[in-house]
């Protein structure tokens, strides 16, 4: 599956946005407008100038809608969620070549809010996976104490953890210790 620069950029933003959501015992990764500003700058989201509490609230709603795509049980469900997300953003596809990047498509309307920008671009990036028959690559970590979102870009669709160095390694070490304890008896 060919993933263009702008699609990868939007996928990364979608995953990182979903992973800011508070889990059982974690704080919200977007607690205030300043944190939203940091997110916008770190993801180089273009065309965003001034942010407000309204933007923060709207982005949190978009975050929840994108999260449901990662939890969708099948492509039909994911497609419906993505269609609703993108339609609500009022997409206006247009070609652009800003900031030294070759021609690519932005799906948000000129002057769109940051929430509509994220909904449109991230929604379309997720849509490409459904269209390619690759919806199962949009996953949640299988570690029992982690539900972080990730996109499995492994060749054989075998990635199970958001990060093999943390979640994956922790589970492998725990399994090893359990086997050793059982063998010792």
N, C-alpha and C positions, 0 to 999 in steps of 0.2 A: 504494500500500500504506500503510495507516494504521499508524503506529508510535507506540504510547502512550509516555508518559513512563517508566514502569517498564521497558518492553521496551527502549527506547533506553538507559536507564541500565545494564541488564544486557548489552546488546550492547557498549557502551563498555567495560564491565568485562571481558567475554570477549576483546575485541580487545586491550586493554591487558595482560591476563593472558598471552595467547599471546605477545605481543611482549616479555615479560620473559624468554622462553626464550633460553638462550645460542645464538648462531649460530656459524659457523666461528671467528671471532676475537674474539667479544664475550663479556663476562662475563655470568653469570646475573643477571638483573634482580631476582631474589629470593634474594640470597645468604644471608640470615639472617632470624631472627624479627623483627628491627627493621624490615627492608625490607618484610616481609609486613604489619607493623603500619601502615607508611606507606601501602601499597597499600590496605589496608582503610579507613583514614581518608580517603584521597583519593577513594575511590569511595563513601564514605558507606555502607558495608555495615553494615546495622543488626543489632543483637542479638549482636555479637561483642565479647566482653569481654577475656578473657585468651588470649594466643596462646602456643603452645609449638613445640618442634622437631617434634613429631608433626603439628601443624597445617601447618607449613611443608612437610614431606614429603608430606602428603596433598594440599595445594594444588598442589604441583609435579606430582603424578600427574594431578590434574584438568586442569591446564594442558595436559599432553600429550594427554589425551583430547579436549579442546576443539580443540586444534591440528589433530587428525586430521579434524575436521569441515570445517575450512577447506581441507583438502587432498583431500577426498572428490571422486572423479571424477563422481559423479552423485547425484541425489536419493535413490535407494534406499540407497546406501552411507551417505550423510549421515544418513538416517533411522535406520538401524540403529545408527550410532554415537551419535546423540542419544538413542535409546531406551535403550541400555545406560547411558549417562551419567546420565540422569534416574532410571532405575530403581535404580541403585546408590546414589543420594542419598536414597532413601526419601521421595519427594515427598509433601507434604501441603498441597495448595492451600488457601489461606484468604484471605479479603478483609481488607484493612487500610486505614487512612487516617492513618497516622502522619506526623509531622514536617511537617504543613501540606499534605500531598499529598492529593488526592481519593482515592476508593476505587480500589484496585488489588489485583492478586493477587500474593501471595507463594507460591512453590511449595515452599519449604523448610519442614521441620517446626520447630515451636517448640523452641528449644534446640539446633538443629542446629549441627554444627561449621561453621567457615568454609568448609571444602572442600565439604561437602554443600550449604551455602547457595549457593556459586558454581556447583556442578554443576547444581543444580535450577533456579535462576533464569536462569543463562546458557544452560543446555541448552534451557529452554523458549523463551527469546528466539530462539535459533537455529532451534528447531522451527517457529516462526511463519513463517520464511522458506521452509522446505521445504514447509509446508502451502500457502503462497501461490504455490508454483511459482517461487520466487525464489532457490533455493539457489545459483545461479551468481553472486549478489551477494556471497557469502561468498568472499573472494579473498585471494590473496597478491600482493604487489607484483611487477610484471614487470621491474623493474630487475635486471640480472644480478647485482649485488652486494648485493641486498636481498631478503629473503623475508618482510618484515613482513606481518602480517594486516591486513585492513581490510574494511569493509562498503561496497560500492558503492551509495550512495544517489542516484546521478545519475539523472536522468529516463530516459535512454536506455541505461543500463547500460554506459557507455563508459569509466568510470574504470579506469586501468591501473596507477597508482602509488599507494603509500601516502600520498605527499605530493607534489603537483605542484610545490611550491616547491623541494623538495630532489631527490628521485629523478627526477621528470619533467623538471625544468629541467636537471639535470645531463646527462641523456641527450640532450635537445634541443640543448644547447650542444655536446656531443661530436659529434653528427651534423652540426651546422652547421660545426664546425671541420674535420671529415673532408671535407665537400663543398668547402669553401674550399681545403683542401690539394690535393684531387684536381683542382680547377679550375686551381690555380696550377701544377700539374703536374710 
